[in-house]
Amino acid sequence: MLSTNSSGSQTQITMGGTTIYFSYKTPIAIDWQGKMYVHQNDWSVTTGKHLNNIDGGSKEAKSNRLNDCQFSEILQLAKVG
């Protein structure tokens, strides 16, 4: 099953038990196998707001965000990147 939820520049797509979150057309987070993986903010203020909406934006949440290489690896493992 595929479901989408879009609000302006933020979109999420759910396929089976995996949800991918996008800022514009860029994947920025994935909920996969019961764990949330969030990319660090390498983009704009708007994307930063999207990231904070996803993980709460606390100091701890931000310290757990993944760099581009780490996040790309998770997308590959989930077979969505």
C-alpha positions as CSV (number, residue, x, y, z in Angstrom):
1,M,0.0,0.0,0.0
2,L,1.2,3.5,-0.8
3,S,0.0,6.6,1.0
4,T,1.2,10.1,0.8
5,N,0.8,13.2,2.9
6,S,1.9,16.5,1.5
7,S,2.0,20.0,3.0
8,G,3.6,22.5,0.7
9,S,7.3,21.7,0.5
10,Q,7.1,18.7,3.0
11,T,5.9,15.3,1.8
12,Q,5.9,11.8,3.3
13,I,5.3,8.6,1.5
14,T,4.4,5.3,3.2
15,M,5.0,2.0,1.5
16,G,4.3,-1.0,3.7
17,G,5.9,-0.3,7.0
18,T,8.4,2.3,5.7
19,T,7.8,6.0,5.6
20,I,10.1,8.4,3.8
21,Y,10.0,12.1,4.5
22,F,10.9,14.6,1.9
23,S,11.7,18.3,1.9
24,Y,10.8,19.4,-1.6
25,K,12.1,16.4,-3.6
26,T,14.9,15.4,-1.3
27,P,14.6,12.5,1.2
28,I,15.5,13.9,4.7
29,A,14.3,11.1,7.0
30,I,13.1,7.5,6.9
31,D,11.1,5.5,9.4
32,W,12.4,2.0,8.7
33,Q,12.1,-1.2,10.7
34,G,10.7,0.7,13.7
35,K,13.5,3.2,13.9
36,M,13.6,6.8,12.7
37,Y,16.7,7.9,10.8
38,V,17.0,11.7,10.2
39,H,19.6,13.5,8.0
40,Q,21.5,16.4,9.4
41,N,20.5,19.8,8.0
42,D,22.7,20.5,5.0
43,W,20.1,22.7,3.3
44,S,17.9,25.6,4.1
45,V,16.0,27.0,7.1
46,T,12.8,25.5,5.6
47,T,14.3,22.1,5.6
48,G,15.6,22.6,9.1
49,K,12.0,23.3,10.1
50,H,10.9,20.0,8.4
51,L,13.6,18.1,10.3
52,N,12.6,19.6,13.6
53,N,8.9,18.6,12.9
54,I,10.1,15.0,12.3
55,D,12.4,14.5,15.3
56,G,11.4,17.3,17.7
57,G,14.5,19.4,17.1
58,S,15.9,18.9,20.6
59,K,19.7,19.1,21.2
60,E,19.7,15.3,21.6
61,A,17.7,14.7,18.4
62,K,20.0,17.0,16.4
63,S,23.1,15.2,17.8
64,N,21.6,11.9,16.5
65,R,21.1,13.1,12.9
66,L,23.1,11.3,10.2
67,N,25.6,12.8,7.8
68,D,25.0,12.3,4.0
69,C,27.0,9.2,3.7
70,Q,25.3,7.5,6.7
71,F,21.9,8.5,5.6
72,S,22.5,7.3,2.0
73,E,23.6,4.0,3.4
74,I,20.3,3.6,5.3
75,L,18.3,4.4,2.2
76,Q,20.3,1.8,0.3
77,L,19.7,-0.8,3.0
78,A,16.0,0.0,2.9
79,K,16.2,-0.3,-0.9
80,V,14.7,3.1,-1.5
81,G,17.8,5.2,-2.5
